Amino acid sequence: MPEAKILLISNDEVISRYLREKLIVNAGYSVFYETSAQAGLETFKENNIDITIAKVNRSDLNEAGLIRNLKKIDPYCIIIAFVEE
C-alpha cells in the first residue's frame, strides 16, 4: 500500500512540530509542511496530497479561500481544519 501524503498548513511551530512527529515517527506518513495558505496551495498542486490539515485563525483572512481553492483542485480531497481561540 502506498504511503499517504499529508499536508500540514500552520504557522504555530509547537502544534506543527507535535503533529509532524506523530504523523512521521509514529505513523510513518509522508508529511509536507507549509506556514502559509499560498505555499500550502502550491504544495497541494505539486504533490498529489491525500489529506490536508490546516490551522484556521482570524489573522489569515484567506483560510476560507484556502479550503475553496483546495476543493477546486480536488473536489474529493480530505481537509481537517482546526481553530485556535
N, C-alpha and C positions, 0 to 999 in steps of 0.2 A: 504494500500500500504506500503511495507517495506521501511524503511529509507535507503536512498542512502549512500554508504560508499565512502568517498573521501580521497585520499592520497595526502598530500602536501609534496613535497620534495624541501627544500630551506634552504640555510644557512644564509639567510637575515632575522634577527629576526623581523625587523619592518614590512616588507611585510608579513611575516608569521603570525604575531600577528593580523594584519589587516584582512587578508583573513580568518583566523580561526574565528575571531569574526563575520564576515559577514556570514560565512557558518554555524556556530553553532548557534549563538544567533538569527540572523535574519532569517535564512532559516531552521534551525533545522536538519541539516545533521550530520552524524557521521563522524568526521574528524580525520584522523591519520596523525601525523606529524613526519617527519624524516629530518635530516640535511645532510645526505649523500646518494649517489646513492645506495651503497651497502645495507645500512639499509632500504632504500625505497624498494628495490627488495625483501628483506625478509618479510617486512610488506605486500607487494603486494601478495606474495605467500601465506601467512598465513591467509589473511582476506577477500578474495573474493571482491576486490576493484572494484567499479563501474567506477570511474573517477580518473585519476591521474593528478595533476597539478605540474609541475616541473620547477624550475628556471634553465636555462641553462646559464653557464658562461664559460669563457675561462680557468679559473683556474682548473676546473674539467674536465679533458680530457675524462672521461668515460661517459659524458652525452649522446652522440650519442649511445654509447653502452647500456646505460640505456634504451633508447627507444626500441632498437632492442631486448633487453632481456625481457622487458615487453611484447612485441608483440610475443615473443617465448612462453611465459607462457600463454597469452591470445591474440590470433590474432585479436580479435574484441574489445579489450579494448579501452577506450577513453582516449587520452592523450592531455593535454593542456600544451604547453611549452612556456615559456616566457624568454626573454633575457634582460640583462642589458647592456647598452652601457657605 
